Amino acid sequence: VCACTDAEVNTKELGKMLKLEGKVNLRLADEKVLMEKLGVKKGCVGPLAIMNNADKDVTLVLDEGLMSKAKVHSHPLRNDASTALVPSDLLKFISECGVEPTMITFGKKGDAAPLLAG
C-alpha cells in the first residue's frame, strides 16, 4: 500500500475493499517475505519495488490521492536515498513492469471511511 502521508489506512476496511475472503489480518510483511517477493529490506519498500515481483503475486495498492500530487516520492529500493516521479511516470513504470495497480481513494486522517475507486 502506497498512500499519502495524511491518508487514513484502515487495514480492516482495506481487506473488504480488496474483496479478501475469510478472516483478514493485513499486516506489514516480515523481512524474509519482502526479500523473497520484492527484493528489498524493511524500510526500503516503495512502489518501485514492484519491479522485482517476478511471480506477479503481490498486489500493489496506490492511493488515488497520490495521483493529484506534483510528485510522488519513494525509496529507490534502498532507504538511504529518495527519488521523485510525476504520477504519470510512476504509473507508466508500473505498467512497464506488467502490473496493474489497485487504485483506492483513502480518506484523510479524521475523515469518514475511505471509498473504493475506479
WOZI-V733580 format. One record per backbone hydrogen bond with DSSP energy under -1.0 kcal/mol. NH is the residue of the N-H (numbers start at 1). CO is the residue of the C=O. E is the energy in kcal/mol with one decimal. If there is no record, write none. Layout:
BEGIN
NH;CO;E + NH;CO;E
END
This chain:
BEGIN
2;61;-2.9 + 7;4;-1.8 + 8;107;-3.4 + 14;10;-2.7 + 15;11;-2.0 + 16;12;-1.3 + 17;13;-2.6 + 18;14;-2.2 + 19;16;-1.6 + 20;15;-2.6 + 34;30;-2.2 + 35;31;-2.6 + 36;32;-2.3 + 37;33;-3.0 + 38;34;-2.3 + 40;34;-1.1 + 44;41;-1.9 + 49;46;-1.5 + 50;47;-1.2 + 51;48;-1.7 + 52;49;-2.1 + 53;50;-1.6 + 54;52;-1.8 + 56;53;-1.5 + 62;102;-2.6 + 63;2;-2.5 + 64;104;-2.8 + 66;63;-1.8 + 67;64;-1.3 + 68;65;-1.1 + 69;66;-1.4 + 72;85;-3.5 + 74;83;-2.5 + 77;75;-1.4 + 83;74;-2.7 + 85;72;-2.2 + 90;86;-2.0 + 91;87;-2.5 + 92;88;-2.0 + 93;89;-2.5 + 94;90;-2.5 + 95;91;-2.4 + 96;92;-2.5 + 97;93;-1.2 + 98;95;-2.1 + 99;94;-1.9 + 102;60;-3.0 + 104;62;-2.5 + 105;115;-1.4 + 109;6;-2.6 + 111;108;-2.9 + 115;105;-1.6
END
